[in-house]
Structure formats: C-alpha cells, structure tokens
Amino acid sequence: MSELGNTIIALGDIFTSLIGVYIWVVIITVLLSFVNPDPRNPIVQFLYKATNPAYSFVKRYINTNLGGLDLAPLAIIMGLQVVMVLLNYLFYTLASLI
C-alpha cells in the first residue's frame, strides 16, 4: 500500500476516533441526567452544549419520548455507530484503490 493510502487510513481512524469520543460524551451526559448535577459546573455546561444540538436534531425528526423515557441518546449512538462503519468502509476502500 502506498504512503497516500496509509495517510487516508490514518485520517479515517482520526474521524472514527472523534466520533467514538462524542459517543462517550453522549453516554456521560445520559448518566449525569440520573444524578442531577449542578448546572453551573463548567464540565456539565460543556457536556450539555455539546449534546443539545444532536438531541434537538433527532427530536425534530423522530418522536423519541416513550412513556417518559427519552430515547434520543440511543438514536444518536446508533446513528453514530452506522456512520463509523460507513466511514471505515469508505476510507479503507479508498486507500485500497490508491
């Protein structure tokens, strides 16, 4: 495999790692919702600011409220997992063509 192919694979790994970090941010935000943390905490504010756009996007198109249980984080995580698989396939296929 060429040097450009290795660079493309490395770039794909960076993208999938960033998506994996965002999945963990969503999971941590869900766990924090059970504890009811101090909303003035800067870490809590960052987590809410990082996840609220994704929550509002999912809630705009899908009814995620199921008997008082919000399934938006589950939909976000499943969607991001699909994106990770597609990106891996795309980058590895592109690298093998070069």
Rosetta silent file (secondary structure, phi, psi, omega in degrees, C-alpha in Angstrom):
SEQUENCE: MSELGNTIIALGDIFTSLIGVYIWVVIITVLLSFVNPDPRNPIVQFLYKATNPAYSFVKRYINTNLGGLDLAPLAIIMGLQVVMVLLNYLFYTLASLI
SCORE:     score description
SCORE:     0.000 S_00000001
   1 L     0.000  143.970 -175.811    0.000    0.000    0.000 S_00000001
   2 L   -78.706  169.752  178.573    1.275    3.450   -0.836 S_00000001
   3 H   -64.448  -36.021  177.510    2.098    6.240    1.555 S_00000001
   4 H   -66.196  -37.602  176.538   -1.033    8.099    0.440 S_00000001
   5 H   -63.182  -41.556  177.145   -3.133    5.027    1.237 S_00000001
   6 H   -65.108  -36.860  178.092   -1.681    4.870    4.735 S_00000001
   7 H   -66.178  -39.756  178.199   -2.413    8.567    5.196 S_00000001
   8 H   -64.897  -41.942  177.677   -6.029    8.059    4.120 S_00000001
   9 H   -64.036  -40.612  178.231   -6.432    5.186    6.568 S_00000001
  10 H   -64.451  -38.659  177.595   -4.912    7.294    9.350 S_00000001
  11 H   -64.791  -40.747  176.238   -7.301   10.132    8.534 S_00000001
  12 H   -63.555  -38.967  177.726  -10.221    7.715    8.682 S_00000001
  13 H   -64.636  -36.556  177.904   -9.024    6.440   12.041 S_00000001
  14 H   -64.861  -44.960  179.282   -8.920   10.012   13.357 S_00000001
  15 H   -62.083  -44.888 -179.082  -12.504   10.647   12.213 S_00000001
  16 H   -68.661  -31.427  176.236  -13.804    7.423   13.744 S_00000001
  17 H   -67.472  -40.079  177.324  -11.941    8.148   16.990 S_00000001
  18 H   -64.314  -38.835  176.459  -13.563   11.581   17.207 S_00000001
  19 H   -65.719  -38.711  177.051  -16.961   10.010   16.669 S_00000001
  20 H   -63.291  -38.403  176.270  -16.146    7.479   19.413 S_00000001
  21 H   -64.063  -41.945  179.384  -15.264   10.308   21.795 S_00000001
  22 H   -65.413  -34.783  175.249  -18.580   12.008   21.008 S_00000001
  23 H   -61.162  -41.530  177.392  -20.413    8.756   21.733 S_00000001
  24 H   -66.699  -33.370  175.786  -18.776    8.741   25.168 S_00000001
  25 H   -63.918  -41.031  177.505  -19.821   12.362   25.692 S_00000001
  26 H   -64.082  -43.771  179.968  -23.422   11.351   24.971 S_00000001
  27 H   -62.978  -43.405  179.630  -23.171    8.404   27.380 S_00000001
  28 H   -64.301  -39.240  178.621  -21.697   10.594   30.142 S_00000001
  29 H   -64.213  -39.601  177.641  -24.456   13.169   29.619 S_00000001
  30 H   -64.216  -44.121  179.642  -27.099   10.462   29.954 S_00000001
  31 H   -64.953  -35.639  178.173  -25.514    9.169   33.150 S_00000001
  32 H   -67.619  -27.412  179.586  -25.335   12.702   34.541 S_00000001
  33 H   -66.855  -22.814  176.935  -29.053   13.145   33.955 S_00000001
  34 H   -76.876  -25.881 -173.988  -29.691   10.457   36.572 S_00000001
  35 H   -92.679  -22.854 -176.484  -27.607   12.290   39.188 S_00000001
  36 L    60.080   70.222 -176.588  -28.943   15.841   38.586 S_00000001
  37 L   -76.373  171.982  177.681  -25.595   17.685   38.749 S_00000001
  38 L   -67.791  119.799 -177.218  -25.003   21.370   39.426 S_00000001
  39 L   -69.921  -12.376  178.658  -25.879   23.182   36.156 S_00000001
  40 L   -86.771   -7.220  178.038  -23.274   25.898   36.884 S_00000001
  41 L   -65.876  129.544 -177.148  -20.428   23.386   36.731 S_00000001
  42 H   -61.909  -32.850  179.029  -18.326   24.164   33.621 S_00000001
  43 H   -69.212  -41.503  178.388  -17.940   20.494   32.711 S_00000001
  44 H   -65.101  -41.380  177.987  -21.690   19.932   32.908 S_00000001
  45 H   -62.280  -42.416  177.769  -22.294   23.042   30.811 S_00000001
  46 H   -61.633  -44.970 -178.547  -19.817   21.814   28.193 S_00000001
  47 H   -62.334  -42.651  179.614  -21.459   18.380   28.044 S_00000001
  48 H   -68.081  -39.387  178.763  -24.930   19.876   27.632 S_00000001
  49 H   -68.225  -30.281 -179.684  -23.743   22.361   24.993 S_00000001
  50 H   -77.096  -28.963 -175.154  -22.008   19.560   23.094 S_00000001
  51 H  -103.163  -21.102 -177.651  -25.016   17.233   23.063 S_00000001
  52 H   -61.061  -38.370  176.756  -28.025   19.555   22.840 S_00000001
  53 H   -61.311  -39.688  178.947  -27.663   20.209   19.073 S_00000001
  54 H   -68.315  -40.821  178.225  -27.697   16.471   18.365 S_00000001
  55 H   -61.947  -45.787 -178.222  -30.649   15.934   20.723 S_00000001
  56 H   -66.602  -35.063  177.391  -32.671   18.722   19.108 S_00000001
  57 H   -63.714  -46.170 -179.001  -31.860   17.408   15.614 S_00000001
  58 H   -67.530  -42.700 -178.300  -33.048   13.898   16.484 S_00000001
  59 H   -67.978  -23.573  178.840  -36.128   15.131   18.347 S_00000001
  60 H   -68.955  -34.307 -174.677  -37.108   17.303   15.379 S_00000001
  61 H  -105.347  -22.070 -176.403  -37.458   14.277   13.085 S_00000001
  62 L  -128.895  135.828  173.464  -38.196   11.367   15.433 S_00000001
  63 L   -79.326  105.717 -174.013  -40.582   11.144   18.361 S_00000001
  64 L  -101.086    1.759 -179.404  -38.171    9.799   20.990 S_00000001
  65 E   -88.033  115.868 -178.133  -40.397   10.100   24.061 S_00000001
  66 E  -123.286   92.098  178.356  -41.598    6.648   25.052 S_00000001
  67 L    62.502   40.444 -179.936  -43.637    6.739   28.224 S_00000001
  68 L    87.185   -4.268  178.756  -41.487    9.397   29.873 S_00000001
  69 E  -103.850  123.685 -178.500  -38.248    7.782   28.726 S_00000001
  70 E   -88.426  119.086 -178.532  -36.227    9.795   26.202 S_00000001
  71 L   -99.503   12.348  179.720  -34.659    7.553   23.578 S_00000001
  72 H   -61.079  -42.791  178.032  -32.822   10.341   21.722 S_00000001
  73 H   -60.567  -36.664  178.582  -29.393    9.314   23.113 S_00000001
  74 H   -65.355  -42.110  178.341  -29.957    5.771   21.893 S_00000001
  75 H   -65.328  -38.601  178.883  -30.878    7.019   18.421 S_00000001
  76 H   -65.029  -46.152 -178.681  -27.805    9.277   18.376 S_00000001
  77 H   -64.733  -42.543  179.007  -25.461    6.476   19.425 S_00000001
  78 H   -64.710  -41.989  178.353  -26.920    4.041   16.894 S_00000001
  79 H   -63.209  -41.506  179.302  -26.672    6.646   14.131 S_00000001
  80 H   -68.297  -33.455  175.644  -23.073    7.445   15.014 S_00000001
  81 H   -64.335  -40.681  176.993  -22.180    3.752   15.031 S_00000001
  82 H   -63.559  -42.901  178.671  -23.581    3.443   11.490 S_00000001
  83 H   -62.253  -39.679  178.647  -21.566    6.500   10.427 S_00000001
  84 H   -62.173  -43.819  179.909  -18.413    4.968   11.924 S_00000001
  85 H   -64.802  -43.676  179.813  -18.880    1.728    9.981 S_00000001
  86 H   -65.265  -40.412  177.837  -19.559    3.589    6.742 S_00000001
  87 H   -64.505  -42.673  177.014  -16.531    5.858    7.217 S_00000001
  88 H   -59.070  -46.588  179.626  -14.279    2.873    7.917 S_00000001
  89 H   -61.757  -44.981 -178.220  -15.523    1.142    4.781 S_00000001
  90 H   -62.458  -48.156 -177.427  -15.141    4.300    2.708 S_00000001
  91 H   -68.812  -40.182  179.700  -11.609    5.119    3.865 S_00000001
  92 H   -69.827  -35.864  176.503  -10.300    1.557    3.611 S_00000001
  93 H   -66.637  -43.892  178.513  -11.846    1.141    0.152 S_00000001
  94 H   -62.899  -39.229  179.233  -10.399    4.451   -0.969 S_00000001
  95 H   -68.523  -33.741 -179.713   -6.971    3.515    0.407 S_00000001
  96 H   -74.409  -22.904  178.559   -7.003    0.166   -1.366 S_00000001
  97 H   -76.666  -22.570 -176.375   -7.762    1.837   -4.702 S_00000001
  98 L   -87.480    0.000    0.000   -4.700    4.052   -4.456 S_00000001
